[in-house]
Every structure is written in structure tokens, then in C-alpha cells.
Amino acid sequence: MKRTVFTGMFICAAILASPVHASSDHDLCTIKLQELKDKVTTLPATSENTTMEVKRMQASAEAANAANDDKKCITEATQAITRVDKLAKEPNP
């Protein structure tokens, strides 16, 4: 009897937890975009080409978000964040 109850509880928990994952990509996209916006405002003084590249990536991520392409949004935003972080660690000329 105890095994049946525990098995039933486990199955119910698994079923109830599954809808949470359905919106996680969109939420992650939104979080990444906000993080990118925050970092772009504090972007160190660098070459114009680098700033334009980061802003192009940001625009691409925002366009993907508007088109509900969460995977592309996450990819573009993550790449831009990585680029900004790399720029922040480089010494300013």
C-alpha cells in the first residue's frame, strides 16, 4: 500500500511540474534581454565597431523575442553578454 501511495505521489508531482518547463525558454529570453540591456548601459568606452556589434546582437535578440523564437533570442543575448563581459575585462587604451 505504501509503495502505491508513494508511486502515485511521485507521478502527480512529475505531472504538475511539467507545465513549468513550457514557459522557461521565454522567461530565460526575457531575463537575458534585461541583463543585456543593463550591461549595454554600462559598456566601457570602446571602438565604435564593437559597440555597434553588441547593439546589433541586442537588436537581433529583441527581434527574435518579438517573433517568439526563444532559442535564437537566448543564443543572441548570451553571445552579446559574453562579448560585453569580455570587453569589460579588457584594459582601456
N, C-alpha and C positions, 0 to 999 in steps of 0.2 A: 504494500500500500504506500509506504513512504517513497519508494522509487517512482511510482506512478505520479505522485504529487510533485516530487522534485522535477521529474521529466516534463510534466505539464507546465510548471512554473518557468522552467528554462525555455521551453518553446514559446510561451507567451512573452517572455522578456525579449527573445530574439525577434519576434514579430513586431512588438511595439517599438523596438529600437530602430528598425529598418527605415521608417519614413524620415528619420532624422538625417540619414545619409543622402536623401534625394536632393536636398537643397544645399548641401555643404559646398559644392563646387561654386554655386552662385555667391554664397556667403564669403568663401575664400577669395573669389574675384573682387568682391566689394572691399574686403579688408586690405587686399594687396593694392588696390587702386588708392585707397585712403593713405596707406603707408607711403606709396609713391608720391602722392601729392604733398605730403608732409616733408618728404626728403627733397623734392624738387625746389621747394621754397627755401631750403637751407643749402642749396647747391653751392659749393665753393666757386670762386671766380676761376673759370677755366676757359679754354678756347671756345669760340662761337660754335664750331663744328660739333664739339662734344655736347654742348648744351642743346643744340638743335637735334642731335641724335637721341638724346634722352627724352626730349619733348615729343619727338616723332614716335618713339616707343610708347610713351604715355598716351598719345592720341590714338595709336593703334589698339592699345588695350581698352581704352574707353569705347572705341568703335565696336570692338568685339563684344564688350559688355552690352552695348545697346542692341547688338544683333543676337544676344543670348548665346554667344559662343564662349562659354565659360572656360573651356580648356585653353583656347587661344588667349583669352584675357589673362588668365593666370600665368601663362608662359611669357607673354609680352611684359606684364607688370613685374614678374620676378626677374627677368633679364634686365629691365631698366633699373630696378632696385639694386641689383648686383653691380651694375655699371656705376650708379651713384655712390654706392659704398666704396667701390674701388677708387673713384675719384676723390672721395673724402680722405682716403688714406695716403694718397699721393702728395708729395710736397708741392706747395705752390711756387711757381717760378718767380 
